Amino acid sequence: MIDIIAILTGSEVSEKIGQLKLKSPDGKMRMTDVADTEQLLRLIQSIPSPKAEPFKLWLAKEGYERIEETEDSEKRLKKRLEKTLYRH
């Protein structure tokens, strides 16, 4: 987590990040920064840096496509239900 923040902002500050003890490459248990998917995406969204813009654009594009897929699925389902109901 700190690596992502540092790359995008040059800072290592976030109060939203939790920590868990995880095994490190040297075999020792160390406190490690963790976040769930929503926290990570919101964190990237909130970073006011030109380096974060490609991620933000990608997230917006993926979100738009997901909404379109959902709407198309709902339209297809509605049409199928209408055809089925009008047959009987």
N, C-alpha and C positions, 0 to 999 in steps of 0.2 A: 504494500500500500504506500509506504513512504516513498518507494522508488517511483511510483506513478506520479505522486504529487510533486516530487522533486523534479522529475523530467518536465512536467507541464508548467510548473510555476517557479521552480528554484527554491521552494519553501517545503518544510516538512511538518506543517501544522494542520491538524484536523481533529476536532473533538468528536466526530462521528465514528471514528475507527475504534474497534474493540481489540482486545488482545487475548490470545490463547497460548498456552505452552505447547509448542510443537518441537519435534526433533529436528535439529539443524544439521547441515551437511557434516559437521564435525561429530555428530552423534549425541550431542548434549541437548537437553530440553531447555529451550529458550522462549521467552515471551516474544510472540510474533504478531504483527498487525494483521487484522482480518476485517473483512466487510462482506456483507451479502451483495447479491447482484444489484438490487435497488440502490443500496448505499453507494456502490462503486459508480453506477451510472449517474446518480445525482451529484456525486462528487465531481465527476468529469464535467457535468453540465454547469457547475457553479464556478469553474476555474476561468477567470478572465485573462486568458492568454492566447496569443495567436497560435501557439503550439497545440492548444486544445481544440481549435476550430475544426480540423479535419475529423476528429472524433465526434464533435457535436453535429457536423453535417451528416456524417455516417449514421449517427443515432437517429437524426430527424428522418433521413431517407428510409431507414429500416422501420421506424415507427409508422411512417406514412404507408409503406408497402403492407405492413401488417394490418392496418386499418382497412385498406382497400381489399385485402384478402378476406377479412372478416365480413365486410359489407357484401362482397361478391358471393360469399358462402350463404349469407342470410338471404340474398335475392334468389339464389338458385333453390334454396330450401323452400322459400315461399312459393315460387313458381311450381315446384314439384307437388307441394301440398294442394295448391289450387287445381292443378291438373287431376290429381287423385280425387279430390272432393267433387269436381264437376263430372267425373266419369260415372259416379254412383248416384 
